């Protein structure tokens, strides 16, 4: 079975508790990346996540190829906030936090 080149990558949009800030990123392991964002908030790191307390997942897409995920991330990062919210609402109309989808054992 040929599996070369077959991986899973995600683009994701996270927010803070008040849903006033949106952060778009790309990763090959969404569960671990969400945990890292959460840990950055409690650390003294000077990252976007720690400064704005972003850790709540609102949206994600899966990709097999990293170049497609990176291209999509760049596309979304170029959008205005209103357009990002419209995208989020296509799968998450109530803007609920979706972290529970990736919780559990690593």
N, C-alpha and C positions, 0 to 999 in steps of 0.2 A: 504494500500500500504506500503510495507516494503522499507524503505529508509536508514536503519541503515548501516553505512559503506560506503554509497554512497556520495562521495565528489569529488571536482575537485582540483587537484594539478597540478602544472606546474614545469617543469624544463625550464630554460631560459638561453640564452647567450646574454650578453650585451657587448657593446664596447664604446670606446671614439669617439669623432668626427673624428679623423684621422684614426680610425680603426686599431690602433697599439696594443691594449690591449684587451684581451677577459676575461670576468668574467662569470662563470657558477654558477647558484644558483637554489634554489627550494623554492616554495611559494604556499600558498593556495589561493592567490588573486593577480594575476599578475598586474592588474591595480594599486592597492595600492602599491605594491612592486616597480614598476617602478617610481612612485611618490616619494617614500622614497629614492630611489637611486638619483633621481634628487635633492631632498632637501639636501641630504648628501653632495653634491658637493658645495653647497653654505654655508654650516655650517662649523664650526671649528672642526668637528669630524675627528678623525684620522682613517678613514676607507679606505678600498681599493677603494671604489667608489669615495670618496672625493680626495684621493691622485692621482688617475689616470683619474678622470672625466668620469667614465663609467656610461652611462645612456641611451644608444641607443640600442634598442632591435633588434637583428639580427635573433634570432631563439627561438622557444619554442616547447614543447611537452606537451600534457595533459595526466593526469593519474587519475584514480579513487581511487587508494590506495596509501597512503603516503609512505609505504615501497618500492613500485615499483619506485616512483619518486626519493626517496633518493638513491636507488641503481643505477638508471640511472645517477643521478647527479654525484655520485662518479665515475662511469665508465667514463663519459665524462671528468671529472676533471683530470683523469689519462692519457688522451690522449695528444699527441703533438699538437701544434697549427695548423699544416697543416691538421691533421685529423679532428680537430674541424671545420676548414674552409670548408673542403669537406662535412661534415655533414650539415653545414649551407646552403651550395649551393644546397642541395637536395630540399629545399623548398624556398630558397632565392638566386637564382643564381647570382644576381647583388649586393648582400650584401647591400640591401637597409635597411634603418631604418624602423622598423615595429611598432613603438610606436603608430602610428595613429590607429592601430587596437584596442587599449585599451584606447583611450582617450574618453572624454565625462564625463557625470555626474557619480558620484560614487553611 
